[in-house]
Amino acid sequence: MRKIQMVDLKSQYEKIKSDVDAGIQEVIDSTSFINGPAVRNFQTELENYLGVKHVIPCANGTDALQVSMMALGLQPGDEVITTTFTFIATAEVIALLKLTPVVVDVDPDSFNIDPIAIRKAITPKTKAIVPVHLFGQCADMEAITEIAKEFKLVVIEDACQAIGADYIFKDGSRKKAGTVSEIGCTSFFPSKNLGCYGDGGAIFTNDDELAAQLRVVVNHGMTVRYYHDYIGVNSRLDSFQAAVLRVKLRLLDEYAAARTYAADYYDKAFANNPKLKTPFRSPFSSHVFHQYTLVTNAIDRNALQAFMTSKDIPAMIYYPVPMHLQKAYLDPRYKEGDFPVTEMLCSSVISLPMHTELDEEQLAYITSSLLEFVNNS
């Protein structure tokens, strides 16, 4: 049996090696390392895949969020509502720009931000909402969009974990994650569903004026070369990464199907086990399984992780500490116990290996090992 990885990028690369190597060699031959043809072609191809007018490539997913807030003209003191159950980058950029992060609890089934909690958190200072499409499926965007329209708020979708997922509207129409609202962001970190071989990110919008402003902000605030009308940043996707992403974008739906196969295998193995809650499949979103995350019940989650490690099976905890209890983000407005769903999840979730290269032998070993621990607990 091949060694089990949380994400097996090496095995994935071996299958696409010739195409990736050819793309990288093409960049070297052209010497167009910054903003070259590979970047422009990838931008166009991603626009077509997502069905969105504008993709603005940038250096990483964190930059995508920061640049979005800068381009929208958010000002110090403006409140931005987001989830307390997410990776730190979501709140990090809010704090860096001296905006005020306002965190709320999540839905206990999907783990995504709770629209009811959003409504309760709105104040006259609220200017934006940042829903995170966590672990591979979309937040309840119709409900969130309705709230945003009612209070004249902008919505920035953090789609870093859900690229390729479909949001399904009540009328049956669909849009890709990150394209439902005014602006969306993604990351191309290597472990993401669409990952490069370094850092990378992108911003999506259908708004022509906003797209123009985003392009200014990512390029030092320049409207014309050496004329800087705005405060900007230097955030670019380099041509090597774009070359890799072009190859993998063509396979993104195939990759999602492979992840779904693994998730279905896990679901069947753990079905009806009272000590394990398998991932919820939302009726308004497809699931691309960036993570396969179980909620444990009446077992020692940390001991389970240690047991899996002893079996040479990686298992990760996303996330052990909620945003409102992180040392850097302690706030007198919040205390332990304020967000019971998130705090329950932080103490009970565990994520299993999830990637495109899992085979049945590996899946059988992972599931039998986990059940060995659970059934003896």
C-alpha positions in Angstrom: 0.0 0.0 0.0 1.2 3.5 -0.8 2.0 5.8 2.1 -1.2 7.6 3.1 -0.9 11.4 2.8 -3.4 14.1 3.9 -3.0 15.4 0.4 -1.0 13.4 -2.1 0.5 16.0 -4.4 3.3 13.8 -5.6 1.0 11.0 -7.0 -1.2 13.6 -8.5 1.8 15.3 -10.2 3.0 12.0 -11.6 -0.2 11.7 -13.6 0.1 15.2 -15.1 3.8 15.4 -15.2 4.2 15.8 -19.0 1.7 18.6 -19.2 3.0 20.4 -16.2 6.6 20.1 -17.3 5.7 21.4 -20.8 3.9 24.4 -19.3 6.8 25.3 -17.1 9.3 24.9 -19.9 7.2 27.1 -22.1 7.4 29.9 -19.4 11.2 29.5 -19.2 11.5 29.6 -23.0 9.4 32.8 -23.2 11.1 34.4 -20.2 7.8 36.0 -19.4 7.9 35.3 -15.7 5.6 38.1 -14.5 2.2 38.8 -16.1 3.1 36.6 -19.1 0.9 34.7 -21.5 0.4 31.8 -19.0 -1.2 34.2 -16.5 -3.4 35.9 -19.1 -4.5 32.5 -20.5 -5.2 31.1 -17.1 -7.3 34.2 -16.2 -9.4 33.8 -19.3 -9.8 30.0 -18.8 -10.9 30.5 -15.2 -13.4 33.2 -16.2 -14.9 30.8 -18.6 -15.0 28.0 -16.1 -16.6 30.1 -13.4 -18.9 32.0 -15.8 -17.7 35.3 -14.4 -16.7 38.5 -16.3 -13.5 39.2 -14.4 -10.8 37.2 -12.7 -8.0 39.2 -11.1 -5.1 36.9 -10.3 -3.0 37.8 -7.2 -0.3 36.3 -4.9 -2.4 34.3 -2.5 -5.8 33.9 -0.9 -5.1 36.2 2.0 -4.1 39.0 -0.4 -7.3 38.3 -2.4 -9.4 39.1 0.7 -7.3 42.2 1.6 -7.2 43.6 -1.9 -11.0 43.2 -2.1 -11.6 45.2 1.1 -9.1 47.9 -0.1 -10.8 48.1 -3.5 -14.2 48.4 -1.9 -13.0 51.4 0.1 -13.7 50.1 3.5 -12.4 52.5 6.2 -10.9 52.0 9.6 -13.6 51.3 12.2 -16.0 49.8 9.7 -17.4 46.5 10.9 -17.1 43.3 8.9 -19.1 40.3 9.9 -17.6 36.8 9.5 -17.5 33.4 11.1 -15.5 32.4 14.2 -15.0 28.9 12.8 -12.5 29.4 10.0 -8.8 29.8 9.2 -7.3 32.9 10.7 -6.7 34.7 7.3 -10.4 35.7 7.1 -10.2 37.9 10.2 -6.5 38.7 9.8 -7.0 41.0 6.9 -9.9 42.7 8.6 -7.6 43.5 11.5 -4.7 44.5 9.3 -6.8 47.1 7.6 -7.9 48.4 11.0 -11.5 47.4 10.3 -13.5 45.8 13.1 -14.0 42.1 12.9 -17.4 41.0 14.2 -17.6 37.2 14.5 -20.7 35.0 14.7 -21.6 31.4 15.2 -22.1 28.7 12.5 -24.8 26.2 11.5 -24.2 23.0 13.4 -24.7 20.8 10.2 -22.8 22.6 7.4 -20.3 24.5 9.7 -20.9 27.6 7.6 -21.9 31.0 8.9 -25.4 31.2 10.3 -27.5 33.9 8.5 -29.7 34.4 11.6 -26.6 35.2 13.6 -25.5 37.6 10.9 -28.7 39.5 11.1 -28.4 39.8 14.9 -24.8 41.2 14.6 -25.6 44.0 12.3 -25.1 47.6 13.6 -25.0 51.0 12.0 -21.2 50.5 11.6 -21.6 47.2 9.6 -20.4 47.6 6.0 -19.6 44.0 4.8 -20.2 40.3 5.3 -17.5 37.7 4.6 -19.1 34.2 4.4 -16.6 31.4 4.2 -17.6 28.4 2.1 -16.0 26.0 4.5 -14.6 22.6 3.7 -16.0 22.5 0.2 -19.6 23.7 0.2 -21.3 27.0 0.0 -22.8 29.0 2.8 -26.5 29.9 2.5 -25.9 32.7 -0.1 -29.6 33.5 -0.9 -30.3 34.2 2.8 -27.1 36.1 3.2 -27.7 38.1 0.0 -31.2 39.1 1.1 -29.8 40.4 4.4 -27.1 42.3 2.6 -29.6 44.0 0.3 -31.8 44.9 3.2 -29.0 46.6 5.1 -27.1 47.8 2.0 -24.0 45.7 2.8 -21.4 44.3 0.5 -20.7 40.5 0.5 -17.2 39.2 -0.1 -17.3 35.4 -0.6 -14.3 33.5 0.9 -14.3 30.6 -1.6 -10.7 29.5 -0.8 -11.9 26.0 0.2 -14.8 25.6 -2.3 -13.6 26.4 -5.8 -15.7 24.4 -8.3 -18.6 24.0 -6.0 -22.1 25.0 -7.3 -24.5 27.2 -5.3 -28.0 26.0 -6.2 -30.7 28.7 -6.0 -34.3 28.0 -5.1 -35.3 28.2 -8.7 -32.8 25.5 -9.6 -30.3 27.8 -11.3 -26.6 27.5 -10.3 -23.6 29.7 -9.9 -20.0 28.7 -8.9 -18.8 29.4 -5.4 -17.3 32.9 -5.3 -19.5 34.3 -8.1 -22.8 34.7 -6.3 -22.2 38.1 -4.7 -20.3 41.2 -5.7 -16.9 39.8 -5.1 -15.3 36.4 -4.4 -11.9 35.2 -3.4 -9.9 32.0 -3.7 -6.5 30.6 -2.8 -4.3 28.3 -5.0 -2.2 27.1 -2.1 -0.9 23.6 -3.1 -3.3 21.6 -0.9 -6.4 23.4 -2.2 -8.7 21.6 -4.7 -7.2 23.8 -7.4 -3.7 24.2 -6.1 -0.4 25.4 -7.7 3.1 24.5 -6.7 3.7 27.6 -4.5 1.4 30.5 -3.5 -1.4 32.0 -5.6 -4.8 33.4 -5.4 -7.6 35.2 -7.4 -10.5 37.6 -7.1 -13.8 37.3 -9.0 -16.4 39.9 -9.9 -18.9 40.8 -12.6 -18.7 44.5 -11.8 -16.6 46.3 -14.4 -15.7 49.3 -12.2 -14.8 47.1 -9.3 -12.6 44.9 -11.5 -10.7 47.9 -12.7 -10.2 49.1 -9.1 -9.0 45.6 -8.1 -6.4 45.6 -10.9 -5.2 49.0 -9.7 -4.8 47.8 -6.1 -2.9 44.6 -6.9 -0.4 46.6 -8.9 0.9 49.2 -6.4 -2.2 51.5 -6.9 -1.1 52.4 -10.4 -3.6 53.6 -12.9 -0.9 54.5 -15.4 2.7 53.2 -15.1 4.5 55.2 -12.4 1.4 57.2 -11.6 0.0 56.1 -8.3 -3.5 57.4 -7.5 -4.3 54.9 -4.8 -2.6 53.0 -2.0 -2.0 49.6 -3.4 0.0 46.4 -2.9 2.3 44.2 -4.9 0.3 41.0 -5.4 0.8 38.9 -8.5 0.4 35.4 -9.6 3.6 34.4 -11.3 3.7 32.6 -14.7 5.1 29.3 -13.4 2.1 29.0 -11.0 -0.3 29.9 -13.8 1.2 27.3 -16.1 0.5 24.6 -13.4 -3.0 25.9 -12.7 -3.9 25.8 -16.4 -3.3 22.1 -16.4 -5.1 21.4 -13.2 -8.1 23.6 -14.1 -8.9 21.3 -17.0 -9.1 18.5 -14.5 -10.9 20.3 -11.7 -14.3 18.6 -12.1 -12.6 15.2 -12.5 -10.7 15.9 -9.2 -14.0 16.8 -7.5 -15.5 13.5 -8.6 -12.5 11.6 -7.2 -12.9 13.4 -3.9 -16.6 12.7 -3.9 -15.9 9.0 -4.4 -13.7 9.0 -1.4 -16.3 10.9 0.7 -19.0 8.4 -0.3 -16.7 5.6 0.8 -16.2 7.2 4.1 -19.9 8.0 4.5 -20.9 4.3 3.9 -18.3 3.0 6.3 -19.4 5.4 9.1 -23.1 5.4 8.4 -25.4 5.2 11.5 -22.5 5.1 13.9 -23.7 7.0 17.0 -20.1 8.2 17.8 -19.5 9.7 14.4 -21.4 12.4 12.5 -20.5 12.4 8.8 -20.4 15.6 6.7 -23.7 17.2 5.9 -24.6 17.6 2.2 -26.4 20.9 1.8 -29.5 21.0 -0.5 -28.3 24.4 -1.9 -24.7 23.5 -2.6 -22.7 20.8 -4.2 -19.8 19.6 -2.1 -16.3 19.4 -3.5 -14.8 18.0 -0.2 -11.7 20.2 0.4 -11.9 18.4 3.7 -13.8 15.4 5.0 -14.6 16.3 8.5 -16.3 14.1 11.1 -17.8 15.3 14.3 -17.0 12.9 17.1 -19.4 12.1 20.0 -18.6 10.4 23.3 -15.0 9.6 22.3 -11.7 11.3 23.0 -11.0 13.1 19.7 -7.4 13.9 20.6 -6.7 10.2 21.5 -8.3 9.2 18.2 -5.9 11.5 16.3 -3.0 10.0 18.2 -4.2 6.5 17.4 -4.5 7.3 13.7 -1.0 8.7 13.7 0.2 5.4 15.3 -1.3 3.7 12.3 0.6 6.0 9.9 -2.7 7.7 9.0 -2.6 11.5 9.1 -5.7 13.1 10.6 -6.0 16.8 11.1 -8.0 19.1 13.4 -9.5 22.1 11.6 -9.7 24.2 13.8 -8.7 23.5 17.5 -9.2 27.1 18.7 -12.1 29.4 17.5 -11.4 32.9 16.2 -12.8 34.6 19.3 -10.5 32.7 21.7 -7.3 33.2 19.7 -4.8 35.2 21.7 -4.2 37.8 18.9 -8.0 38.3 18.5 -9.2 38.4 22.1 -11.9 41.0 22.4 -13.9 42.1 25.5 -17.1 41.8 23.4 -16.6 38.0 23.3 -16.0 35.3 25.9 -15.9 31.5 26.1 -19.4 30.2 25.7 -20.7 32.9 23.4 -20.5 30.7 20.3 -21.5 27.2 21.5 -21.7 25.6 18.1 -18.2 26.7 17.1 -16.8 25.8 20.5 -18.4 22.3 20.3 -16.9 21.8 16.8 -13.4 22.9 17.8 -13.4 20.2 20.6 -14.9 17.4 18.5 -14.0 17.6 14.8 -11.4 15.6 13.0 -10.6 15.5 9.3 -9.4 12.4 7.4 -7.2 12.2 4.3 -8.9 13.7 1.4 -7.5 14.1 -2.1 -7.7 12.9 -5.7 -5.3 9.9 -5.4 -6.9 7.8 -2.6 -7.5 4.2 -3.7 -9.7 1.5 -2.2 -6.9 -0.2 -0.3 -6.0 3.1 1.4 -9.7 3.9 2.1 -10.3 0.5 3.6 -7.3 0.8 5.9 -8.3 4.3 7.0 -11.9 3.4 7.8 -11.1 0.1 9.5 -8.5 1.7 11.6 -10.8 4.5 12.7 -13.6 2.1 13.5 -11.2 0.0 15.5 -10.6 2.9 17.8 -14.3 4.0 17.9 -15.7 0.5 18.6 -13.2 0.0 21.4 -13.9 3.4 23.1 
